[in-house]
Amino acid sequence: MSEEFEKLDSPLIVHKETDASYHETANIDVISTVNKVEENTSNLVRHRFRKVKKKSKAPWVILIIVVIIVVLCGLYFGGVIGNKNEGETESSTKKTYVETPENKFEGVITIKGTYIFFEGEEVDGTEELERIIKYLDSNQEFVIQDEDAEQVLLYQEIIPLLDQYKVKHGDPKYIISSGLTSKYEAK
């Protein structure tokens, strides 16, 4: 058997003459027998490996920057961070108001049946009303409301009592309902 030596091509694919692998060197040459050449050439597939592209990190970076901007804007417009001088001027000029509930029955005496209400508070009888009126100024004026009042109580006891202590009052005004209820009334 005679052995023939055959020179094999370089396994690299050469596209241009300027590539480094275009010129073959003696070290790369492989000499083999005809049988081996036939086996190797049938299995040898020449191809170029494709580069695996790396995924970009740009979307994550942009997302993080947007989140940071949103948080900072929220803190700034929420008043947590910002110009300290603005906060100081607001606190120095800020006024506080104390709200006291307004008594809508102030200056009003209501007679409801046999019950007497002085400025929205129920009083027990004419004796207690006399104790309250006794210490008032003589020129203070009251409105008398008649809510189905007992006429004897109103005209013979309460109006003479107000006249006795020189409390100014007008004629009794008839009303349908004042919204006041006695503690003795059934609920």
C-alpha positions as CSV (number, residue, x, y, z in Angstrom):
1,M,0.0,0.0,0.0
2,S,1.3,3.2,-0.8
3,E,0.7,6.1,1.4
4,E,-0.3,9.3,-0.2
5,F,0.0,12.4,1.8
6,E,-2.6,15.0,1.3
7,K,-2.5,18.5,2.5
8,L,-5.7,19.4,4.4
9,D,-7.2,22.9,4.3
10,S,-7.3,25.0,7.4
11,P,-10.6,24.5,9.3
12,L,-11.1,28.2,9.5
13,I,-13.2,29.9,6.9
14,V,-11.4,32.7,5.2
15,H,-13.4,35.4,3.6
16,K,-10.8,38.1,2.9
17,E,-7.2,38.2,2.1
18,T,-6.7,40.6,4.9
19,D,-7.7,38.0,7.6
20,A,-4.9,36.6,9.7
21,S,-5.9,33.0,8.8
22,Y,-5.7,33.5,5.1
23,H,-2.1,32.6,4.9
24,E,-1.5,29.1,5.9
25,T,1.5,28.2,8.0
26,A,3.5,25.0,8.0
27,N,2.6,24.2,11.6
28,I,-1.1,23.9,10.8
29,D,-0.7,21.4,8.0
30,V,-1.8,18.0,8.9
31,I,-0.7,14.9,7.0
32,S,-2.7,11.8,7.2
33,T,-3.4,8.7,5.3
34,V,-5.9,8.3,2.5
35,N,-8.2,6.2,4.7
36,K,-8.1,8.8,7.5
37,V,-8.6,11.6,5.0
38,E,-11.8,10.0,3.7
39,E,-13.2,9.5,7.2
40,N,-12.3,13.0,8.3
41,T,-13.6,14.7,5.2
42,S,-17.0,13.0,5.5
43,N,-17.4,14.1,9.1
44,L,-15.8,17.5,8.8
45,V,-18.3,20.3,8.7
46,R,-16.9,23.8,8.4
47,H,-18.9,26.5,10.0
48,R,-18.4,29.8,11.8
49,F,-19.6,30.1,15.4
50,R,-22.1,32.8,15.9
51,K,-21.7,35.3,18.7
52,V,-24.2,35.1,21.5
53,K,-25.6,38.5,21.8
54,K,-25.7,39.9,25.4
55,K,-29.0,41.3,26.6
56,S,-29.0,45.0,27.1
57,K,-29.3,46.4,30.6
58,A,-30.5,49.7,29.4
59,P,-34.2,49.1,30.1
60,W,-33.5,48.3,33.8
61,V,-31.3,51.4,34.2
62,I,-33.9,53.7,32.6
63,L,-36.6,52.2,34.9
64,I,-34.5,52.8,38.0
65,I,-33.9,56.4,37.0
66,V,-37.6,57.0,36.4
67,V,-38.5,55.5,39.8
68,I,-35.9,57.7,41.5
69,I,-37.2,60.9,39.8
70,V,-40.8,60.0,40.7
71,V,-39.9,59.5,44.4
72,L,-38.0,62.7,44.6
73,C,-40.8,64.7,43.0
74,G,-43.3,63.2,45.4
75,L,-41.1,64.2,48.4
76,Y,-40.5,67.7,47.0
77,F,-44.2,68.5,46.3
78,G,-45.3,66.7,49.5
79,G,-43.2,69.2,51.4
80,V,-40.8,66.7,53.0
81,I,-37.8,68.1,51.1
82,G,-37.3,71.5,49.6
83,N,-36.6,75.1,50.5
84,K,-36.3,75.5,54.3
85,N,-37.1,79.3,54.1
86,E,-40.6,78.7,52.8
87,G,-41.4,76.4,55.7
88,E,-40.2,78.9,58.2
89,T,-42.3,81.7,56.8
90,E,-45.4,79.6,56.8
91,S,-44.9,78.5,60.4
92,S,-44.3,82.1,61.6
93,T,-47.3,83.5,59.8
94,K,-49.6,80.6,60.5
95,K,-52.6,81.5,62.7
96,T,-54.6,79.1,64.8
97,Y,-58.2,79.6,65.5
98,V,-60.1,78.0,68.3
99,E,-63.7,77.3,67.4
100,T,-66.2,77.4,70.1
101,P,-69.6,76.0,69.4
102,E,-72.3,78.7,69.0
103,N,-75.3,78.5,71.2
104,K,-78.3,79.2,69.0
105,F,-80.4,79.7,72.1
106,E,-78.3,82.5,73.5
107,G,-80.6,85.3,74.8
108,V,-83.7,83.0,74.5
109,I,-86.1,81.8,77.2
110,T,-88.3,79.0,75.9
111,I,-91.5,77.8,77.6
112,K,-92.6,74.4,76.3
113,G,-95.8,73.2,78.1
114,T,-94.8,73.4,81.7
115,Y,-91.0,73.1,81.1
116,I,-88.7,76.1,81.2
117,F,-85.5,76.4,79.1
118,F,-83.0,79.2,79.7
119,E,-80.6,79.7,76.8
120,G,-81.2,76.0,75.7
121,E,-80.7,74.5,79.2
122,E,-83.6,73.1,81.1
123,V,-84.3,74.7,84.5
124,D,-86.3,73.1,87.3
125,G,-89.2,75.5,87.9
126,T,-89.5,79.3,88.4
127,E,-87.4,79.3,91.5
128,E,-84.3,78.2,89.6
129,L,-85.1,80.6,86.8
130,E,-85.3,83.4,89.4
131,R,-81.8,82.5,90.8
132,I,-80.4,82.8,87.3
133,I,-82.1,86.0,86.4
134,K,-81.3,87.7,89.8
135,Y,-77.6,88.0,88.9
136,L,-78.0,89.2,85.3
137,D,-77.6,92.8,84.2
138,S,-80.8,94.8,84.3
139,N,-80.4,96.0,80.7
140,Q,-80.0,92.6,79.2
141,E,-82.6,91.6,76.7
142,F,-84.3,88.2,76.1
143,V,-86.6,86.7,73.6
144,I,-89.5,84.7,75.0
145,Q,-90.6,81.7,72.9
146,D,-94.0,80.1,73.4
147,E,-94.0,76.4,72.3
148,D,-97.5,75.3,73.5
149,A,-96.8,77.0,76.8
150,E,-99.2,76.8,79.7
151,Q,-100.7,80.3,79.7
152,V,-100.9,80.7,83.5
153,L,-97.2,79.8,83.8
154,L,-96.1,82.2,81.0
155,Y,-98.2,85.3,81.7
156,Q,-98.6,85.1,85.5
157,E,-95.2,83.8,86.7
158,I,-92.4,84.2,84.1
159,I,-93.2,87.6,82.6
160,P,-93.8,89.2,86.0
161,L,-90.5,87.6,87.2
162,L,-88.6,89.2,84.3
163,D,-90.3,92.6,85.0
164,Q,-89.4,92.3,88.7
165,Y,-85.7,92.1,87.9
166,K,-85.9,94.7,85.1
167,V,-84.9,92.3,82.3
168,K,-86.0,93.6,78.9
169,H,-88.2,91.3,76.8
170,G,-90.6,91.6,74.0
171,D,-94.0,89.9,73.5
172,P,-93.8,86.1,73.6
173,K,-93.3,84.6,70.1
174,Y,-95.3,81.5,69.3
175,I,-93.2,78.8,67.7
176,I,-94.1,75.3,66.5
177,S,-90.9,73.5,67.6
178,S,-87.6,74.6,69.1
179,G,-86.0,71.2,69.1
180,L,-85.6,71.3,72.9
181,T,-86.7,68.2,74.9
182,S,-87.1,67.9,78.6
183,K,-85.4,65.2,80.6
184,Y,-88.9,64.3,81.9
185,E,-90.5,63.9,78.5
186,A,-90.9,60.4,77.1
187,K,-88.5,59.6,74.4
